[in-house]
Structure formats: structure tokens, C-alpha cells
Amino acid sequence: MTTIETNRSVAVGGVGNIVAHIISLLGAWNDTRVTRRELSRLSDRELDDIGLCRGDIERIARGF
């Protein structure tokens, strides 16, 4: 998982917060992409073993 510390005193006003937010969004997007890719690589049997089906991959990847 991606972790970024956004409470740095070095951040300059709103610009630092915007940059930290963008980096956080990119990290979340990448985590979703990696999860989706890894689950898609599993066979139907492997997905069934963990109680999932192909239709669940997007929901799981997005964390819903």
C-alpha cells in the first residue's frame, strides 16, 4: 500500500496541500490498478476459493 505523510510543516500553504493531495490520489489509483491486475490474473477456480467471482474484481479493487 502507498503511504504518504501529508502533515509536514515544510508544506507551503495551499500549494503543498494540493501537491500532497495529488500524490495521494496517484497512490490510491496505483493501489487500485495493482489490485485489479492481481485479481484478474487468478483463475476462476482460485477466485472461487476466496469467495469471489470475476464480477467482484472492480468492486474489491476500488475498496467498496
Secondary structure by P-SEA (a helix, b strand, c coil): cccccccccccccaaaaaaaaaaaaaaaaaaaaaaaaaaaaccaaaaaaacccccaaaaaaacc
